Amino acid sequence: MYAVIKTGGKQYRVEPGDKLRVESLDADEGETVNLESVLMVADGESIAVGTPELAGASVSATVVSHGRGKKIDIIKFRRRKHYRRQMGHRQNYTELKIEGISQ
């Protein structure tokens, strides 16, 4: 059984027992969160697809940790113009462990 969920502007294919990193959520470590934005649920041969979301479907997950991702370097450069800009960015994330999928 698996589901496709949407959180933080991105879509993820999840199964019970999976761990994934999503955009930062307002929840404490160890807390259970319900992800209500479920786009599709597949259980063996039966597939349920929402338009755009499935009504009544949810995915429960436990917050494992919060953290910050790898640093991304942003460099702008124009040759022969004495123009250089350099910035960095680290995105916050929440690590989730998927507990169950309900339809």
Backbone as CSV, one residue per row, in Angstrom:
resi,resn,N_x,N_y,N_z,CA_x,CA_y,CA_z,C_x,C_y,C_z
1,MET,0.843,-1.180,0.000,0.000,0.000,0.000,0.885,1.238,0.000
2,TYR,0.545,2.191,-0.865,1.291,3.439,-0.889,0.341,4.584,-1.195
3,ALA,0.831,5.809,-0.943,0.035,7.004,-1.199,0.942,8.087,-1.762
4,VAL,0.334,9.026,-2.458,1.037,10.210,-2.933,0.457,11.386,-2.166
5,ILE,1.329,12.090,-1.422,0.882,13.220,-0.605,1.529,14.496,-1.110
6,LYS,0.939,15.628,-0.724,1.489,16.923,-1.076,1.694,17.720,0.210
7,THR,2.932,18.183,0.428,3.235,19.035,1.565,4.408,19.920,1.201
8,GLY,4.334,21.178,1.599,5.415,22.109,1.319,5.603,22.396,-0.158
9,GLY,4.533,22.248,-0.958,4.624,22.525,-2.378,5.251,21.408,-3.188
10,LYS,5.516,20.267,-2.572,6.126,19.137,-3.272,5.261,17.896,-3.065
11,GLN,5.419,16.924,-3.955,4.663,15.679,-3.858,5.612,14.531,-3.540
12,TYR,5.155,13.616,-2.664,5.974,12.496,-2.220,5.176,11.202,-2.314
13,ARG,5.845,10.127,-2.739,5.246,8.793,-2.729,5.706,8.122,-1.442
14,VAL,4.750,7.744,-0.576,5.101,7.219,0.742,4.440,5.868,0.986
15,GLU,5.100,5.064,1.789,4.584,3.781,2.259,4.764,3.743,3.770
16,PRO,3.987,2.937,4.487,4.199,2.819,5.932,5.620,2.320,6.225
17,GLY,6.287,2.995,7.166,7.656,2.657,7.523,8.697,3.530,6.854
18,ASP,8.306,4.323,5.849,9.257,5.202,5.164,9.659,6.368,6.051
19,LYS,10.886,6.856,5.840,11.339,8.100,6.453,11.599,9.080,5.331
20,LEU,11.122,10.318,5.479,11.352,11.313,4.455,11.524,12.684,5.068
21,ARG,12.213,13.551,4.330,12.440,14.923,4.755,11.526,15.833,3.951
22,VAL,10.722,16.614,4.681,9.797,17.547,4.040,10.137,18.955,4.514
23,GLU,9.496,19.943,3.908,9.673,21.318,4.357,9.275,21.421,5.826
24,SER,9.863,22.348,6.528,9.697,22.468,7.970,8.221,22.570,8.384
25,LEU,7.821,21.755,9.361,6.452,21.748,9.887,6.451,22.254,11.325
26,ASP,5.327,22.818,11.749,5.168,23.281,13.132,4.716,22.128,14.013
27,ALA,5.643,21.298,14.430,5.327,20.172,15.306,6.591,19.812,16.079
28,ASP,6.412,19.359,17.316,7.556,18.980,18.144,8.011,17.567,17.809
29,GLU,9.254,17.254,18.179,9.777,15.910,17.949,8.966,14.900,18.753
30,GLY,8.650,13.767,18.130,7.856,12.740,18.774,6.360,12.921,18.606
31,GLU,5.942,14.055,18.102,4.521,14.344,17.924,4.003,13.666,16.647
32,THR,2.736,13.285,16.650,2.108,12.679,15.481,1.374,13.752,14.693
33,VAL,1.583,13.762,13.379,0.905,14.719,12.512,0.095,13.949,11.473
34,ASN,-1.049,14.511,11.098,-1.881,13.936,10.040,-1.728,14.797,8.801
35,LEU,-1.341,14.188,7.698,-1.206,14.885,6.427,-2.487,14.638,5.640
36,GLU,-3.300,15.684,5.492,-4.631,15.555,4.909,-4.626,15.677,3.391
37,SER,-3.574,16.244,2.823,-3.529,16.471,1.381,-3.014,15.221,0.671
38,VAL,-3.913,14.251,0.469,-3.575,12.980,-0.173,-4.116,13.019,-1.602
39,LEU,-3.217,12.815,-2.577,-3.607,12.896,-3.980,-4.005,11.543,-4.557
40,MET,-3.394,10.451,-4.050,-3.666,9.130,-4.592,-3.349,8.077,-3.545
41,VAL,-4.145,7.008,-3.521,-3.885,5.860,-2.649,-3.998,4.601,-3.498
42,ALA,-2.992,3.727,-3.395,-3.008,2.464,-4.125,-2.840,1.326,-3.135
43,ASP,-3.735,0.334,-3.233,-3.676,-0.836,-2.364,-3.803,-2.069,-3.244
44,GLY,-2.678,-2.626,-3.641,-2.699,-3.777,-4.535,-3.200,-3.364,-5.908
45,GLU,-4.312,-3.942,-6.338,-4.871,-3.642,-7.647,-5.780,-2.414,-7.635
46,SER,-6.316,-2.037,-6.460,-7.241,-0.908,-6.408,-6.481,0.406,-6.246
47,ILE,-6.817,1.362,-7.085,-6.178,2.678,-7.062,-7.265,3.726,-6.964
48,ALA,-7.113,4.640,-5.991,-8.057,5.744,-5.830,-7.309,7.045,-6.101
49,VAL,-7.813,7.819,-7.066,-7.180,9.070,-7.449,-8.147,10.202,-7.151
50,GLY,-7.653,11.262,-6.502,-8.491,12.396,-6.157,-8.520,13.437,-7.264
51,THR,-9.461,14.373,-7.137,-9.559,15.465,-8.105,-9.622,16.804,-7.391
52,PRO,-8.617,17.430,-6.930,-7.234,16.970,-6.923,-6.876,16.142,-5.690
53,GLU,-7.680,16.226,-4.604,-7.357,15.486,-3.377,-8.457,14.475,-3.073
54,LEU,-8.083,13.403,-2.367,-9.052,12.405,-1.944,-9.750,12.882,-0.674
55,ALA,-11.063,12.863,-0.677,-11.828,13.270,0.499,-11.785,12.154,1.538
56,GLY,-11.455,12.497,2.767,-11.448,11.529,3.858,-10.169,10.730,3.993
57,ALA,-9.244,10.855,3.081,-7.987,10.108,3.168,-6.961,10.922,3.940
58,SER,-6.124,10.230,4.710,-5.061,10.911,5.442,-3.894,9.961,5.660
59,VAL,-2.745,10.552,5.905,-1.523,9.800,6.191,-1.029,10.273,7.553
60,SER,-0.826,9.330,8.476,-0.316,9.702,9.798,1.188,9.465,9.833
61,ALA,1.898,10.419,10.440,3.350,10.342,10.511,3.830,10.875,11.851
62,THR,4.988,10.406,12.287,5.599,10.856,13.524,6.814,11.704,13.190
63,VAL,6.958,12.837,13.879,8.104,13.722,13.657,9.321,13.103,14.334
64,VAL,10.347,12.782,13.537,11.567,12.190,14.068,12.531,13.273,14.504
65,SER,12.761,14.283,13.658,13.703,15.346,14.006,13.482,16.552,13.112
66,HIS,14.103,17.653,13.507,14.165,18.874,12.707,15.635,19.134,12.413
67,GLY,15.907,19.785,11.309,17.300,20.073,10.989,17.422,21.053,9.853
68,ARG,18.656,21.207,9.382,18.950,22.083,8.256,19.717,21.281,7.218
69,GLY,19.390,21.497,5.965,19.997,20.748,4.877,21.403,21.208,4.547
70,LYS,21.965,20.621,3.486,23.291,20.994,3.017,23.288,22.433,2.529
71,LYS,24.455,23.067,2.587,24.572,24.434,2.117,24.640,24.459,0.599
72,ILE,23.869,25.359,0.026,23.861,25.556,-1.418,24.537,26.890,-1.693
73,ASP,25.517,26.902,-2.589,26.217,28.131,-2.949,25.568,28.751,-4.178
74,ILE,25.291,30.049,-4.088,24.739,30.804,-5.199,25.811,31.784,-5.633
75,ILE,26.244,31.683,-6.884,27.310,32.545,-7.388,26.832,33.225,-8.665
76,LYS,26.972,34.560,-8.698,26.685,35.331,-9.907,28.001,35.947,-10.360
77,PHE,28.263,35.893,-11.635,29.554,36.342,-12.137,29.390,36.881,-13.550
78,ARG,29.967,38.061,-13.823,30.017,38.620,-15.171,31.490,38.819,-15.527
79,ARG,31.920,38.184,-16.576,33.325,38.285,-16.932,33.665,39.691,-17.417
80,ARG,34.836,40.135,-17.077,35.407,41.428,-17.481,34.644,42.628,-16.957
81,LYS,33.698,42.466,-16.054,32.889,43.586,-15.575,33.134,43.891,-14.095
82,HIS,34.025,43.161,-13.474,34.315,43.322,-12.045,33.045,43.158,-11.212
83,TYR,32.243,42.143,-11.569,30.978,41.881,-10.876,30.985,40.440,-10.387
84,ARG,30.950,40.270,-9.078,30.868,38.945,-8.460,29.966,39.027,-7.247
85,ARG,29.052,38.089,-7.104,28.191,37.994,-5.910,28.186,36.546,-5.473
86,GLN,28.265,36.342,-4.176,28.248,34.985,-3.643,27.360,34.953,-2.408
87,MET,26.443,33.989,-2.385,25.549,33.805,-1.245,25.455,32.320,-0.951
88,GLY,24.942,32.013,0.215,24.695,30.630,0.582,23.286,30.492,1.145
89,HIS,22.779,29.267,1.148,21.427,29.019,1.667,21.367,27.616,2.256
90,ARG,20.757,27.505,3.437,20.495,26.200,4.045,19.020,26.132,4.376
91,GLN,18.328,25.141,3.821,16.887,25.001,3.992,16.573,24.189,5.246
92,ASN,15.590,24.642,6.020,15.127,23.884,7.174,14.271,22.708,6.704
93,TYR,14.312,21.597,7.449,13.497,20.442,7.097,12.976,19.773,8.358
94,THR,11.958,18.944,8.177,11.412,18.087,9.218,11.475,16.661,8.701
95,GLU,12.040,15.754,9.495,12.118,14.354,9.100,10.928,13.611,9.693
96,LEU,10.182,12.924,8.832,8.965,12.221,9.239,9.141,10.721,9.055
97,LYS,8.472,9.940,9.926,8.374,8.499,9.747,6.897,8.188,9.535
98,ILE,6.581,7.596,8.388,5.198,7.318,8.030,4.695,6.126,8.826
99,GLU,3.585,6.318,9.543,3.016,5.271,10.397,1.908,4.489,9.699
100,GLY,1.006,5.219,9.016,-0.120,4.522,8.400,-0.842,5.372,7.380
101,ILE,-1.594,4.695,6.519,-2.377,5.359,5.481,-3.828,4.929,5.659
102,SER,-4.739,5.900,5.727,-6.164,5.574,5.860,-6.940,6.209,4.719
103,GLN,-7.975,5.477,4.243,-8.784,5.990,3.144,-10.081,6.548,3.641
